[in-house]
């Protein structure tokens, strides 16, 4: 019976074989360790924007005007009669407005502050004495304080007016507004004349009043004086929104 002989490799040959086998083996890839994600530092909040708001004075009176009073067509005497009639109606309606606690300047100031705060402004309100409540200050920037700009607003007139012989009495409010800053010494950032309701003037921004505050005669107006006063209060929010939007446009 034939016997098989076990083949034995010399040690040098075995070392060579193992080395060749090792060369053909691909090493396992090293594990990839993700780099830690570093969150960016948050940006600092923008500095607050401060606006100085001068309080709006109350009108001294609330005129009732009939531009088409019949007596006006009868010469100087007729105009005197029409003027006396307007003064009497104005005094009566002004007394009613005072009795009903109409403080239109305060209402406009509060509405302005709320509208500007909605636009992101911090409001510093300053109350100052005025020689004329119906006019803007000569140098409002003197009251700037720590504000970026100063807003000066005055009510030129507030009352009721019938423009033609067929027109009812409707609210008539005029407002003056000016935004100033020391950065613009020679000109205002924003200035505007605004009319609300029945009165419209060239160069004024005209804002409409709701139709519910119109009266066919002065007797009708006097009979509904509480509603007529609310018609003037309604002007505060409308005018304030107009001014606030223009301020945001002037100081984006």
C-alpha positions in Angstrom: 0.0 0.0 0.0 1.4 3.3 -1.0 2.1 5.8 1.6 1.8 9.6 1.1 4.5 11.7 2.4 3.6 14.9 4.1 5.2 17.8 2.4 7.0 20.1 4.8 8.0 23.6 4.0 11.1 25.0 5.3 10.7 27.9 7.8 12.0 30.5 5.3 9.5 29.5 2.7 6.7 29.6 5.2 7.6 33.1 6.2 7.5 34.2 2.6 4.1 32.6 2.1 2.6 34.4 5.1 4.1 37.7 4.0 2.6 37.3 0.5 -0.8 36.5 2.0 -0.7 39.5 4.2 0.0 41.8 1.2 -3.3 40.6 -0.5 -5.5 41.4 2.5 -7.3 44.8 2.5 -7.2 46.4 6.0 -10.5 47.4 7.5 -11.2 51.1 7.2 -10.8 53.2 10.3 -14.1 54.4 11.7 -15.1 58.0 10.7 -15.7 60.2 13.7 -17.9 63.1 12.8 -16.6 66.5 13.8 -18.7 68.2 16.5 -21.1 70.8 15.1 -20.5 74.2 16.7 -23.6 76.4 16.8 -22.9 79.9 15.7 -23.2 82.5 18.4 -26.5 84.4 18.3 -26.4 87.9 17.0 -26.9 90.6 19.6 -30.3 92.2 19.4 -30.5 95.5 17.6 -30.4 98.5 19.8 -33.9 99.9 20.7 -35.1 102.7 18.5 -36.4 105.6 20.6 -38.7 108.3 19.3 -39.6 111.4 21.2 -43.3 112.3 21.0 -44.4 115.8 22.1 -47.9 115.7 23.6 -50.6 117.1 21.4 -52.5 120.0 23.0 -56.2 120.1 23.1 -58.0 122.6 20.8 -59.1 125.8 22.5 -62.6 125.4 20.9 -64.6 123.3 18.5 -65.9 125.5 15.7 -69.2 124.9 13.9 -69.0 126.5 10.4 -71.6 127.0 7.7 -69.6 128.0 4.6 -72.8 128.7 2.7 -74.7 130.6 5.4 -77.4 132.6 3.6 -76.5 135.9 5.3 -73.0 135.8 3.7 -74.6 136.9 0.4 -75.9 140.2 1.8 -72.7 142.3 2.1 -70.7 143.2 5.1 -73.7 143.3 7.4 -74.7 139.8 6.3 -71.2 138.5 6.9 -71.3 140.0 10.4 -74.6 138.2 11.1 -73.2 134.9 9.8 -70.1 135.3 11.9 -72.1 136.0 15.0 -74.2 132.9 14.3 -71.1 130.8 13.9 -69.6 132.1 17.1 -72.8 131.3 19.0 -73.0 127.7 17.6 -69.3 127.2 18.3 -69.6 128.3 21.9 -72.6 126.0 22.4 -70.9 123.0 20.8 -67.6 123.6 22.6 -69.4 123.7 25.9 -71.1 120.4 25.0 -67.7 118.9 24.0 -66.2 119.9 27.4 -69.2 118.5 29.2 -68.7 115.2 27.4 -65.0 115.1 28.3 -63.6 115.5 24.8 -59.9 115.8 25.0 -58.9 115.5 21.4 -55.2 116.3 21.9 -54.9 113.6 24.5 -56.8 111.1 22.2 -54.4 111.9 19.3 -51.3 111.5 21.5 -52.5 108.1 22.9 -53.4 106.9 19.4 -50.0 108.0 18.0 -48.1 106.3 20.9 -50.0 103.0 20.3 -49.5 103.1 16.5 -45.8 103.9 16.7 -45.3 101.2 19.4 -46.8 98.6 17.0 -44.1 99.6 14.5 -41.4 98.8 17.0 -40.7 102.3 18.5 -40.0 103.0 22.1 -41.9 106.2 22.8 -40.6 108.9 25.2 -43.5 111.3 25.7 -42.7 114.9 26.6 -45.2 117.5 27.6 -44.2 121.1 27.0 -45.9 124.4 27.2 -46.9 126.1 23.9 -47.8 129.6 23.0 -50.3 128.4 20.4 -52.0 125.0 20.7 -52.9 125.0 17.0 -49.3 125.5 15.7 -46.1 123.5 15.5 -43.0 124.5 17.6 -40.4 126.6 16.0 -37.6 124.2 17.1 -38.9 120.8 18.2 -35.4 119.3 18.0 -34.5 121.1 21.1 -36.7 118.6 23.0 -35.1 115.5 21.3 -33.7 114.0 24.5 -32.3 110.5 23.8 -34.7 109.9 20.9 -33.6 109.2 17.3 -36.0 111.9 16.2 -38.8 114.1 17.6 -42.4 114.1 16.4 -44.4 117.3 16.8 -48.1 117.3 16.0 -50.7 120.0 16.4 -54.5 120.1 15.8 -55.1 123.1 13.6 -58.9 122.9 14.0 -61.5 120.4 15.0 -65.3 120.9 14.7 -68.1 120.5 12.2 -68.5 122.1 8.8 -71.2 122.4 6.1 -69.4 123.3 2.9 -72.3 124.1 0.5 -75.9 125.0 1.0 -76.9 121.4 0.3 -74.2 119.7 2.4 -74.9 118.3 5.9 -72.6 119.2 8.8 -69.7 116.8 9.0 -66.6 116.5 11.1 -63.7 118.7 10.0 -60.3 118.2 11.6 -57.0 119.6 10.4 -53.7 118.4 11.7 -50.1 119.5 11.3 -47.2 117.0 11.7 -43.4 117.3 11.6 -40.6 114.8 12.3 -37.2 116.4 13.0 -33.7 115.2 13.8 -30.4 117.0 14.5 -29.0 114.8 11.7 -31.1 116.9 9.3 -30.7 120.4 10.6 -31.9 122.3 7.5 -35.1 120.3 6.8 -37.6 118.0 8.5 -37.5 114.3 7.9 -41.3 114.4 7.3 -43.8 117.2 7.4 -47.5 117.1 6.4 -50.8 118.8 6.6 -53.8 116.5 7.0 -57.5 117.1 6.7 -60.1 114.7 8.0 -63.8 114.6 7.1 -65.8 117.4 5.4 -63.0 119.9 4.9 -60.5 119.5 2.1 -57.7 122.0 1.3 -55.1 122.1 -1.5 -51.9 120.3 -0.5 -53.5 118.5 2.4 -53.6 114.7 2.7 -57.4 114.1 2.8 -58.7 111.3 5.1 -62.4 110.4 4.9 -64.7 110.2 7.9 -67.4 107.6 8.3 -70.8 108.6 7.0 -72.5 108.1 10.3 -71.5 111.5 11.7 -73.4 113.8 9.4 -76.2 116.1 10.4 -78.7 117.9 8.1 -78.8 121.0 10.3 -77.2 122.5 13.4 -80.3 121.7 15.4 -79.9 118.0 14.4 -76.2 118.2 15.4 -77.0 119.8 18.8 -79.6 117.1 19.5 -77.1 114.4 18.9 -74.1 116.2 20.5 -72.7 113.0 22.1 -72.6 111.2 18.8 -71.1 114.3 17.2 -68.3 114.3 19.8 -67.6 110.6 19.1 -67.3 111.6 15.4 -64.4 113.9 16.4 -62.8 111.2 18.6 -62.9 108.8 15.7 -60.5 111.2 13.9 -57.7 110.5 16.4 -57.1 106.9 15.4 -57.3 107.6 11.6 -55.0 110.6 11.8 -52.5 108.8 14.1 -52.3 105.8 11.7 -51.5 108.0 8.8 -48.7 109.8 10.7 -47.2 106.6 12.1 -47.0 105.1 8.6 -45.2 108.2 7.3 -42.8 108.2 10.2 -41.9 104.5 9.5 -41.3 105.5 5.9 -39.1 108.4 6.8 -37.1 106.3 9.4 -37.1 102.7 7.9 
